[in-house]
Amino acid sequence: MGIAELAEALDIHVNTVRFHLDKLAASGQVERVEPARGTPGRPPLRFRAVRRMSADGPRQFQMLAAMLTRGLAGVPDGGKRAREAGAALGRELAEGLSEEEAADGLTGFLDRLGFGARMDGTEIRLYSCPFLEVAQVDQSIVCQAHLGLMRGAARRWDPTTRVTGLTPFVEPDLCLARVQSGART
C-alpha cells in the first residue's frame, strides 16, 4: 500500500504514517516495494509487510537443551563432544572479555555466567548451575560441557591454570571444580 492509502484506511495524517513506516522499515518489519511504472513523474512510495517468524514468540531454550543433551547422551563419545564444544565456547567467551573481566580470572568468569563460583584453595565451589533442570536429567553431558567451558576459558587467558576435573552435586547445592593454579584463578 502507499502512504496515502494507509493514511485513509487508518484515518490518520500522512505524516504520522510516514513516521511509523520509517520506524517499521528500520526494524525490518516492512519493506519498500517498487511500483509498476505507468505514468510519468515520481512514483509513489509503496510498502508491504515483511513475512517472517515473530521475534516476540515464546522461547523454549530449556527444551532445546534437553533435546541436544539426550542426543549427545546416545552417542558413544557424547561426553567428549560436549566437553570439546564447551571448550570452544569457553575460549570464545574468554576472548571477548575486557581486561578488567579477565583480571577476575576463572572464578569471576564462571560467576558472571551464573555458576555462583567461589574459590576455596585448589577448588572452585559452584553453588548454582545455569542448566540445572537439564543437568538433573543427564549430568554426563551437561557437566562435561561445563568442564570443557572452564578448560577453554582458563587456557584462553591463563595457560598456566588447568581445570583437572569437575565433580557434580557433591552436595545438593554444590559442585566442585578442581584447579591446578597458575597466576590467577
N, C-alpha and C positions, 0 to 999 in steps of 0.2 A: 504494500500500500504506500501511497505517497503521504507527505506531511499534511496536506490539506484534507485528504480523505480521513486520515486518522483524527485530525482535529474536529472534523464534523461528526465522525462516529462517536467520539468521546465527549463532544460538546465542551471542548476546552480550546484555548487560544493556540495558534500555530507556534508561537514562540515557546510555549510550555511543552508542546510536542517535540520541537527541535531539541530543547534542553534534555528531555528524557531519552530521546533517541540517541543523542551523543553519549549519554551515560551507558545505555544498553549496548551500543556499538563498542564502546571502550571495554566493556566487560565480556564481550563476545556473545551476547545473548541475541543480538540482531546483526544483520549484515546488509550492506547496500547492494542493491540489485541494479544492473544496467537495464534501463528501459528500452523497449523497441524504438528504433528511430523511425519516425513517420512524419514529423513536422519540423520545419526549420526552427532554429533557436536553441537555447539551452534546455536540455531535457530535465524534467523534474526529478528530484531525488526520490527514490523508492527504496523501501526496506522490507525485509522478511525476517521472521523469527528463525534462529538457528536451531536446528533439530539436534539434540544431544541428550545424553543422560543427565538427570538432575544432579547437580552438585550438592543439593540440600537434602538428598535422600538419606535414609538410615545407613549406618556403617556397622559391619559385623566382623571387626578385626579379630575378635576372640574366636569366632567360628573358623575364620581362615587359618589362624594359628593352630587350632586343633586339627584341622584337616591336614595341614602340612606336617605337623608333628606325627600324626598317625601314619601318613605316607612314608616318612623317613623311618619310623619305627619298624615298618615292614620290610626294610631293606637291610641286608646283612651288614653293610658298612654305614648305616644311618647315623650312628653316633659320631663317627669320624667325619661324615659330611656336614653334620650340624656344627661340629667344632671348627671345621675349616671355614664354613660360612660365617660363623661368629667371629673368627679371627680376621677375616677380610673386612667385615663391618667394623670391628674394633679398630683396625688400622685406619680405616676411612674416617671414622668419627674422631679419632685422636688427631688425625692430620688437620682437621678443621678447628682444633682448639686454639684459643688465644694463648699468649704466653702466660697470662695470669691463670687461666684454667689449667694449663699444663703444669704449672707450679704446684697445683693441688695434688698432683700425682694420680695414681690409680684409684686410691680411696675416694678422692674428690670426684673423679670421673664417674665411678660407679654410683656414688651418692647422687650426682646430677641425673643419672639415668633411672633413679628410683629404687636403688637397692638398699638404701638406709645403711651405707657402708661405714664401718669404724675400724681403724687399725688397732690391733692388740698383739704386740710382739711380732711374730712371724706369720700372723693370720689376719685376714681381713674378715671381720664379722659382718655378715649380711642379714639385716633384720627385716628386709622386705623383698618381695620378688615381683617385678613388673609383669610376669607371666604366671602368677600363682595358680590360677584356675587350670591352665594348660599343664603346668608342671605337676600338679596333683594327679593328672591323668597319666602323664608319661614323663617321668623325670629323666629317663635315659637320653632323651633327645634335647629337651629344654635345658637341662643342666650342662650338657656338653656344648650347646650353643653359647651358654653363659661363660663357660670355661674358655672357649675359643675367643669370645669377645674380650675377656680380661687379658688373655695372652696377646692378642693382636694389638690392643691398646698399649699394653706395657711395652711391647717391643718397638712400637712406633716412636715413642719419645724417650724411652729409657731402656736401652738394650741390656742393661745390667740387672734389671728386675725380671724375675721369672715366676710365673704362677705355676706351681708344680701340681696342684690338684684342687678339686672342689668337692666338698662333702655336703650333700644336700640334707636339710632337715635333721641336723644333729640334735636339735630340739624343735618343738613345733613351730617356734618363731625364729629359727636361726640356721643359716647355712655358713660353712667356713671355707674360705679360700686360703690355701697355703702359699706363702710367698717366700722366695729366696731374694733377699733385698739387695738392691743396688743403692744408688744415691737417694732415690725418692720412692715412696710407696704411697 
